[in-house]
Amino acid sequence: MELFSLPVSTYSAKVRIALGLKNIACTISPPPGGYSTEEYMQLVPLGTIPALRVDDQYFSESDVIMEFLEDAYPEVSLLGDDNLKRAQHRFLARYHDIWLEPHLRRTFAHVDPAGRNQAELDEHLNKFEERLQKLETLFTAAPFMTGEHIGYADCAFPATIELADILLPVFGRTLTLGPNMARWREAVLANPVVKAVTDESRQATLDWMNAGGG
Ligand SMILES: N[C@@H](CCC(=O)N[C@@H](CS)C(=O)NCC(=O)O)C(=O)O
């Protein structure tokens, strides 16, 4: 099994955290030819990372990979066996992917002040901050999002929060976490798997910023 991933990719960090928490051995490689290239799209049609190769089969979309890992490696379960809790994990994972993170991603195009559209940027920054505050109300437990133990829901957010911590000051804003998220951040970063992946992703983000972003 081989995961195509780069340290700067937040969605890849999500899967790498799951692999680590589940103790799954997996080769981690950069996407052949780079993401979004013709060469890579021969293997992974959407050209995105992360993508997983299992034998000679390739598939992408981080949550699909996460579900595959849960199905194929049930020994350490991140979803648990309570159906309601499983739904809560999946809801939060989807909240990250659909409602929260895309607004942060859409600020990338505005890192360079020369190409900045302030109105568009503000719209995404405001939405990101609003949805981060809403996340406070979506916790069903503490210190982790759905329980006392780290789980599926907690995998997507660590790299995104570290990215926001670096990116928001570029636009004159500061990452502000409510009490649930502040306690959660401390708890997830105390986990060695999460810490190692987010440290690497944080450094890659800083390198990307120093190279001009975009
Ligand atoms: N919905 C996708 C998003 C993945 C994604 O946007 N990955 C970025 C890197 S973090 C990427 O591959 N971007 C290249 C592109 O959009 O062509 C997932 O969950 O895997």
The ligand as an ORCA input file, in Angstrom:
! r2SCAN-3c Opt
* xyz 0 1
  N     -11.562     16.668     -1.354
  C     -10.175     16.309     -1.498
  C      -9.319     17.549     -1.377
  C      -7.861     17.249     -1.607
  C      -7.086     18.478     -2.013
  O      -7.627     19.546     -2.313
  N      -5.779     18.310     -2.057
  C      -4.920     19.357     -2.495
  C      -3.664     19.369     -1.673
  S      -4.026     19.626      0.044
  C      -4.598     19.090     -3.940
  O      -4.321     17.970     -4.313
  N      -4.669     20.118     -4.776
  C      -4.376     19.984     -6.172
  C      -5.551     20.283     -7.050
  O      -6.594     20.715     -6.517
  O      -5.432     20.078     -8.261
  C      -9.801     15.281     -0.428
  O     -10.461     15.223      0.611
  O      -8.869     14.506     -0.654
*
